[in-house]
Amino acid sequence: QVQLVESGGGLVQAGDSLRLSCAASGRTFSRYAMGWFRQTPGKEREFVAVISLSGTITDYADSVKGRFSISRDNAKNTVYLQMHSLKPEDTAVYYCATSWAVGARDVGAYDDWGQGTQVTVSS
């Protein structure tokens, strides 16, 4: 099991940028694909982005493509989500998670989850 801790959330204005971090414990971080998801009250958790084990393959939800960028530093056991041109509809709790499947978008393909970090974008 991998322990995940997200950080970097906060309150920003529309058009601002924010970078989320997800720190993982354990020595097996580089064996997992890593994903970012988000969730708002009353809605299902939705896929945002995923990155492969080595970081060479990434995939994004259409709603964030061109604005968000996922990256990872396996030496630091950390995955990042750089968010630009934030919109009020990006407001959500953001979660990172591990997966054995490369490029998965389904919540069910992910095993370990962090506690989430709140991102609020004001208009």
Backbone as a chain_set.jsonl record, in Angstrom:
{"seq": "QVQLVESGGGLVQAGDSLRLSCAASGRTFSRYAMGWFRQTPGKEREFVAVISLSGTITDYADSVKGRFSISRDNAKNTVYLQMHSLKPEDTAVYYCATSWAVGARDVGAYDDWGQGTQVTVSS", "coords": {"N": [[0.836, -1.186, 0.0], [0.425, 2.247, -0.743], [1.013, 5.347, 0.711], [-0.495, 8.443, 0.276], [-0.222, 11.949, 0.02], [-1.736, 14.895, -0.635], [-1.129, 18.307, -1.582], [-1.079, 21.927, -1.83], [-3.417, 23.074, -2.687], [-5.941, 25.701, -2.709], [-7.446, 29.004, -2.482], [-8.124, 30.796, -5.323], [-8.214, 33.229, -8.008], [-10.189, 33.401, -11.01], [-8.424, 32.545, -13.934], [-5.979, 32.449, -12.744], [-3.026, 30.554, -11.726], [-2.052, 27.374, -10.357], [-0.264, 24.946, -8.51], [-0.471, 21.631, -7.756], [0.691, 19.145, -5.494], [1.603, 15.764, -4.902], [2.675, 13.678, -2.583], [4.26, 10.603, -2.126], [4.611, 7.745, -0.069], [6.966, 5.1, 0.596], [8.894, 2.719, -1.382], [8.062, 1.955, -3.832], [6.951, 3.691, -5.599], [7.615, 4.379, -8.249], [6.665, 2.255, -9.673], [4.045, 2.561, -10.262], [1.416, 3.866, -12.272], [0.192, 7.182, -12.106], [-2.586, 9.063, -11.127], [-4.714, 11.964, -11.338], [-7.684, 13.084, -9.892], [-10.886, 14.685, -9.481], [-13.481, 16.043, -7.403], [-16.728, 17.233, -6.732], [-19.256, 18.314, -4.411], [-21.948, 16.037, -4.266], [-21.501, 14.989, -6.736], [-19.975, 12.534, -8.911], [-16.645, 11.263, -8.591], [-14.274, 12.514, -10.825], [-12.164, 11.907, -13.635], [-9.059, 13.536, -14.189], [-6.291, 13.71, -14.994], [-3.559, 11.605, -16.034], [-0.466, 9.873, -15.591], [2.206, 7.96, -16.883], [4.42, 5.305, -15.648], [7.113, 6.035, -16.111], [6.766, 8.578, -16.851], [6.521, 9.298, -19.47], [4.2, 9.042, -20.886], [1.159, 10.682, -21.022], [-2.2, 11.667, -20.224], [-5.253, 13.446, -20.589], [-8.289, 14.815, -19.301], [-10.795, 16.141, -21.426], [-11.782, 18.57, -20.573], [-9.718, 19.851, -19.281], [-7.552, 19.8, -20.884], [-4.741, 21.265, -22.374], [-4.655, 23.248, -20.494], [-3.951, 22.165, -18.026], [-1.194, 20.345, -16.622], [0.423, 17.327, -16.077], [3.002, 15.861, -14.157], [5.862, 14.022, -12.965], [8.216, 13.179, -10.402], [10.221, 10.762, -9.859], [12.379, 10.349, -8.214], [11.814, 11.897, -6.065], [9.498, 10.832, -5.232], [7.047, 11.997, -5.988], [4.183, 13.403, -7.527], [2.896, 15.838, -9.751], [0.476, 18.406, -10.43], [0.123, 20.83, -12.567], [-1.716, 23.692, -12.926], [-3.21, 25.922, -15.074], [-4.807, 28.994, -16.157], [-7.187, 28.885, -14.635], [-10.603, 28.077, -13.977], [-13.88, 28.88, -12.647], [-15.359, 26.507, -12.708], [-13.476, 24.6, -12.245], [-13.307, 24.301, -9.602], [-13.054, 22.162, -6.887], [-12.459, 19.216, -4.873], [-9.335, 17.858, -5.09], [-7.776, 14.822, -5.889], [-5.082, 12.506, -5.69], [-3.952, 9.355, -7.011], [-2.98, 5.877, -7.171], [-2.22, 3.489, -9.742], [-2.119, 0.285, -11.35], [-2.585, 0.088, -13.941], [-1.756, 1.512, -16.995], [-2.584, 4.686, -18.07], [-5.264, 4.662, -17.346], [-8.628, 5.79, -16.956], [-10.726, 5.305, -15.369], [-12.197, 5.341, -12.17], [-12.278, 2.969, -10.756], [-9.974, 1.632, -11.481], [-7.971, 2.438, -9.905], [-6.073, 2.287, -6.908], [-4.801, 3.136, -4.358], [-5.488, 6.078, -2.546], [-5.199, 9.59, -1.901], [-5.98, 12.049, 0.672], [-7.056, 14.273, -0.388], [-7.13, 17.655, -1.691], [-8.363, 20.914, -1.416], [-9.442, 22.951, -4.039], [-10.378, 26.123, -4.897], [-11.895, 28.274, -7.097], [-12.513, 31.514, -7.718], [-14.808, 33.723, -9.348]], "CA": [[0.0, 0.0, 0.0], [1.158, 3.503, -0.837], [0.389, 6.484, 1.374], [-0.439, 9.618, -0.587], [-0.612, 13.196, 0.664], [-1.829, 16.008, -1.574], [-0.962, 19.654, -1.039], [-1.005, 22.973, -2.839], [-4.714, 23.664, -2.985], [-6.206, 27.002, -2.113], [-8.433, 29.899, -3.097], [-7.51, 31.635, -6.35], [-9.164, 33.887, -8.9], [-10.249, 32.88, -12.372], [-7.273, 32.932, -14.724], [-4.744, 32.203, -11.993], [-2.388, 29.241, -11.813], [-1.841, 26.685, -9.089], [0.387, 23.653, -8.679], [-0.721, 20.635, -6.729], [1.695, 18.108, -5.311], [1.154, 14.531, -4.246], [3.849, 12.97, -2.084], [3.978, 9.199, -1.848], [5.544, 7.038, 0.789], [7.316, 3.791, 0.084], [9.912, 2.649, -2.419], [7.512, 1.395, -5.057], [6.23, 4.754, -6.293], [7.901, 4.365, -9.688], [6.007, 1.108, -10.289], [2.644, 2.883, -10.465], [0.896, 5.037, -12.961], [-0.409, 8.092, -11.136], [-3.676, 9.844, -11.679], [-5.389, 13.023, -10.583], [-9.123, 13.129, -10.036], [-11.501, 15.755, -8.703], [-14.856, 15.75, -7.015], [-17.515, 18.281, -6.101], [-20.349, 17.717, -3.627], [-23.083, 15.505, -4.995], [-21.1, 14.466, -8.043], [-19.0, 11.459, -8.887], [-15.25, 11.644, -8.783], [-14.003, 12.506, -12.252], [-10.773, 11.856, -14.091], [-8.439, 14.789, -14.628], [-5.061, 13.447, -15.738], [-2.806, 10.414, -15.628], [0.899, 9.821, -16.103], [2.76, 6.611, -16.836], [5.453, 5.043, -14.655], [8.33, 6.805, -16.4], [6.385, 9.958, -17.147], [6.564, 9.581, -20.907], [2.838, 9.013, -21.427], [0.172, 11.411, -20.235], [-3.539, 11.765, -20.803], [-5.999, 14.479, -19.876], [-9.69, 15.021, -19.606], [-10.973, 17.217, -22.404], [-12.079, 19.825, -19.889], [-8.493, 20.48, -18.757], [-6.482, 19.676, -21.879], [-4.195, 22.548, -22.784], [-4.538, 24.134, -19.328], [-3.312, 21.426, -16.933], [-0.062, 19.507, -17.007], [0.821, 16.387, -15.035], [4.395, 15.447, -14.222], [6.274, 13.264, -11.787], [9.637, 13.092, -10.068], [10.309, 9.484, -9.145], [13.409, 10.463, -7.178], [11.185, 12.551, -4.919], [8.211, 10.157, -4.952], [6.036, 13.053, -6.05], [3.519, 13.719, -8.789], [2.43, 17.217, -9.727], [-0.543, 18.844, -11.378], [0.216, 22.26, -12.804], [-2.998, 24.157, -13.453], [-3.2, 27.296, -15.58], [-6.083, 29.521, -16.658], [-8.219, 28.231, -13.838], [-11.98, 28.53, -14.147], [-14.712, 28.518, -11.49], [-15.793, 25.113, -12.795], [-12.394, 23.733, -11.774], [-13.44, 24.191, -8.154], [-13.292, 20.776, -6.482], [-11.407, 18.564, -4.105], [-8.472, 17.133, -6.01], [-7.173, 13.632, -5.312], [-4.166, 11.703, -6.49], [-4.174, 7.93, -6.79], [-2.065, 4.954, -7.845], [-2.836, 2.464, -10.57], [-1.252, -0.631, -12.075], [-2.934, 0.209, -15.356], [-1.232, 2.738, -17.588], [-3.536, 5.457, -18.849], [-6.651, 4.412, -16.965], [-9.455, 6.942, -16.599], [-11.803, 4.833, -14.507], [-11.896, 5.358, -10.74], [-12.101, 1.597, -10.307], [-8.641, 1.133, -11.827], [-7.036, 3.038, -8.963], [-6.066, 1.552, -5.647], [-4.51, 3.979, -3.191], [-5.946, 7.453, -2.721], [-4.888, 10.556, -0.865], [-7.128, 12.612, 1.381], [-7.583, 15.352, -1.204], [-6.824, 19.051, -1.392], [-9.437, 21.745, -1.955], [-9.138, 24.051, -4.95], [-11.545, 26.974, -5.094], [-11.616, 29.315, -8.072], [-13.567, 32.527, -7.685], [-14.995, 34.416, -10.631]], "C": [[0.879, 1.246, 0.0], [0.358, 4.586, -0.124], [0.587, 7.725, 0.522], [-0.931, 10.847, 0.169], [-0.573, 14.318, -0.369], [-1.619, 17.338, -0.848], [-0.975, 20.639, -2.191], [-2.327, 23.602, -3.219], [-4.877, 25.018, -2.328], [-7.29, 27.752, -2.851], [-7.707, 30.825, -4.066], [-8.61, 32.282, -7.184], [-9.122, 33.23, -10.28], [-9.075, 33.435, -13.18], [-5.939, 32.696, -14.044], [-4.217, 30.792, -12.255], [-2.173, 28.682, -10.416], [-1.133, 25.371, -9.392], [0.098, 22.768, -7.481], [0.42, 19.631, -6.691], [1.062, 16.91, -4.613], [2.405, 13.748, -3.867], [3.465, 11.558, -1.675], [5.039, 8.605, -0.936], [5.878, 5.697, 0.147], [8.281, 3.854, -1.087], [9.364, 2.218, -3.762], [6.777, 2.429, -5.902], [6.409, 4.653, -7.798], [7.26, 3.179, -10.41], [4.564, 1.402, -10.679], [2.461, 3.998, -11.483], [0.191, 5.886, -11.909], [-1.485, 8.927, -11.81], [-4.122, 10.947, -10.741], [-6.877, 12.964, -10.923], [-9.643, 14.329, -9.243], [-12.966, 15.421, -8.45], [-15.485, 16.978, -6.363], [-18.685, 17.628, -5.382], [-21.507, 17.256, -4.502], [-22.758, 14.924, -6.35], [-20.088, 13.344, -7.884], [-17.588, 12.014, -9.089], [-14.916, 11.502, -10.266], [-12.512, 12.56, -12.549], [-10.3, 13.227, -14.537], [-7.225, 14.512, -15.511], [-4.399, 12.196, -15.202], [-1.438, 10.458, -16.276], [1.439, 8.411, -15.907], [3.907, 6.518, -15.832], [6.685, 5.926, -14.868], [8.037, 8.263, -16.699], [6.326, 10.289, -18.618], [5.185, 9.619, -21.546], [1.912, 9.757, -20.475], [-1.158, 11.451, -20.979], [-4.336, 12.719, -19.943], [-7.477, 14.415, -20.239], [-9.818, 16.2, -20.567], [-11.155, 18.572, -21.735], [-10.838, 20.548, -19.392], [-7.348, 20.464, -19.765], [-6.047, 21.057, -22.358], [-4.028, 23.528, -21.64], [-3.794, 23.465, -18.177], [-2.174, 20.575, -17.484], [0.323, 18.625, -15.824], [2.277, 15.996, -15.247], [4.724, 14.675, -12.958], [7.782, 13.315, -11.642], [9.791, 11.834, -9.228], [11.386, 9.504, -8.062], [12.842, 11.082, -5.909], [9.857, 11.901, -4.538], [7.043, 11.141, -4.997], [5.481, 13.189, -7.462], [2.893, 15.1, -8.641], [1.275, 17.41, -10.711], [-0.443, 20.361, -11.466], [-1.054, 22.71, -13.504], [-2.894, 25.62, -13.84], [-4.604, 27.688, -16.02], [-7.266, 28.889, -15.935], [-9.574, 28.909, -14.021], [-12.782, 28.16, -12.902], [-15.154, 27.056, -11.514], [-14.685, 24.118, -12.456], [-12.434, 23.565, -10.258], [-13.838, 22.776, -7.767], [-12.248, 20.372, -5.452], [-10.63, 17.688, -5.083], [-7.748, 16.0, -5.274], [-6.135, 13.046, -6.266], [-4.359, 10.236, -6.112], [-3.188, 7.115, -7.602], [-2.84, 3.945, -8.67], [-1.778, 1.577, -11.197], [-1.496, -0.529, -13.575], [-2.451, 1.544, -15.892], [-2.341, 3.421, -18.383], [-4.986, 5.27, -18.486], [-7.369, 5.692, -16.574], [-10.541, 6.563, -15.6], [-11.363, 4.816, -13.052], [-11.586, 3.955, -10.235], [-10.734, 1.006, -10.601], [-7.575, 1.632, -10.864], [-7.198, 2.429, -7.582], [-5.904, 2.456, -4.425], [-4.866, 5.426, -3.514], [-5.442, 8.336, -1.585], [-6.157, 11.109, -0.26], [-7.752, 13.779, 0.626], [-7.133, 16.73, -0.746], [-7.842, 19.925, -2.123], [-8.866, 22.832, -2.864], [-10.43, 24.832, -5.179], [-11.155, 28.123, -6.011], [-12.788, 30.294, -8.078], [-13.629, 33.273, -9.018], [-14.761, 35.909, -10.506]], "O": [[1.925, 1.295, 0.647], [-0.847, 4.718, -0.341], [1.703, 8.023, 0.096], [-1.939, 10.788, 0.874], [0.484, 14.647, -0.907], [-1.898, 17.464, 0.344], [-0.896, 20.261, -3.36], [-2.36, 24.561, -3.99], [-4.064, 25.431, -1.501], [-7.963, 27.21, -3.727], [-6.79, 31.549, -3.678], [-9.783, 31.925, -7.076], [-8.138, 32.59, -10.653], [-8.77, 34.626, -13.122], [-4.89, 32.737, -14.687], [-4.861, 29.968, -12.903], [-2.121, 29.419, -9.431], [-1.385, 24.754, -10.427], [0.391, 23.123, -6.339], [1.029, 19.311, -7.712], [0.113, 17.044, -3.841], [3.105, 13.221, -4.732], [2.478, 11.344, -0.971], [6.221, 8.937, -1.035], [5.161, 5.221, -0.733], [8.464, 4.903, -1.704], [10.114, 2.122, -4.734], [6.051, 2.066, -6.828], [5.447, 4.825, -8.546], [7.308, 3.11, -11.638], [3.925, 0.591, -11.35], [3.246, 4.944, -11.543], [-0.343, 5.358, -10.933], [-1.306, 9.427, -12.92], [-3.937, 10.876, -9.526], [-7.265, 12.814, -12.081], [-8.92, 14.911, -8.434], [-13.591, 14.641, -9.168], [-14.86, 17.665, -5.555], [-19.064, 16.504, -5.712], [-21.982, 17.993, -5.366], [-23.643, 14.42, -7.042], [-19.43, 13.223, -6.851], [-17.386, 13.079, -9.673], [-15.238, 10.488, -10.886], [-11.724, 13.167, -11.824], [-11.036, 13.979, -15.176], [-7.136, 15.012, -16.632], [-4.641, 11.78, -14.069], [-1.266, 11.006, -17.365], [1.166, 7.758, -14.901], [4.313, 7.518, -15.241], [7.227, 6.49, -13.918], [8.95, 9.084, -16.789], [6.103, 11.443, -18.983], [5.021, 10.172, -22.634], [1.89, 9.49, -19.274], [-1.219, 11.289, -22.198], [-4.136, 12.801, -18.732], [-7.851, 14.014, -21.341], [-9.028, 17.142, -20.513], [-10.733, 19.598, -22.268], [-10.899, 21.744, -19.107], [-6.295, 21.052, -19.521], [-6.874, 21.902, -22.702], [-3.336, 24.536, -21.786], [-3.081, 24.136, -17.431], [-2.188, 20.148, -18.638], [0.524, 19.112, -14.712], [2.725, 15.822, -16.38], [3.955, 14.678, -11.997], [8.519, 13.471, -12.615], [9.521, 11.843, -8.026], [11.304, 8.747, -7.094], [13.332, 10.823, -4.81], [9.171, 12.367, -3.628], [6.161, 11.11, -4.138], [6.21, 13.101, -8.45], [2.426, 15.482, -7.568], [1.131, 16.671, -11.685], [-0.868, 21.081, -10.562], [-1.423, 22.173, -14.548], [-2.528, 26.46, -13.018], [-5.47, 26.838, -16.226], [-8.218, 28.42, -16.559], [-9.676, 30.124, -14.192], [-12.413, 27.234, -12.18], [-15.307, 26.435, -10.462], [-14.936, 22.915, -12.387], [-11.676, 22.773, -9.699], [-14.837, 22.249, -8.256], [-11.284, 21.095, -5.2], [-11.21, 16.881, -5.81], [-7.19, 16.192, -4.194], [-6.294, 13.09, -7.486], [-4.862, 9.92, -5.033], [-2.63, 7.591, -8.591], [-3.972, 3.591, -8.341], [-0.686, 2.033, -11.535], [-0.695, -1.009, -14.377], [-2.716, 2.589, -15.299], [-2.958, 2.812, -19.257], [-5.866, 5.679, -19.244], [-6.788, 6.572, -15.938], [-11.204, 7.441, -15.047], [-10.277, 4.329, -12.735], [-10.722, 3.78, -9.375], [-10.37, -0.021, -10.028], [-6.402, 1.284, -10.999], [-8.302, 2.101, -7.148], [-6.784, 2.518, -3.567], [-4.585, 5.927, -4.603], [-5.28, 7.881, -0.453], [-7.264, 10.705, -0.618], [-8.85, 14.223, 0.961], [-6.803, 16.942, 0.42], [-8.141, 19.703, -3.297], [-7.928, 23.539, -2.496], [-11.442, 24.272, -5.6], [-10.204, 28.855, -5.737], [-13.916, 29.927, -8.407], [-12.624, 33.425, -9.713], [-14.877, 36.637, -11.493]]}, "num_chains": 1, "name": "protein.A"}
